[in-house]
């Protein structure tokens, strides 16, 4: 475990920050603090997902890339739906 912590690079930190953003947004949505159908929630997912994707460019993992691309598309479509409804 300590070896893994010592090997964390700046790009790993970027991915970790992205993961934290996504998890915090999800947690807030489950607590009804941040509505999941609003732009703010989906913007958090796009920002967090983008940071994770940046880290995946440097440390590729096909499964993680696929899921992040899908989540980014879902969030972008949700934002478009919100903007059209506004």
Secondary structure, 3 states (H helix, E strand, C coil): CHHHHHCCCHHHHHHHHHHHHHHHHHHHHHCCCCCCCCHHHHHHHHHHHHHHHHHHHHCCCHHHHHHHHHHHHHHHHHHHHHHHHC
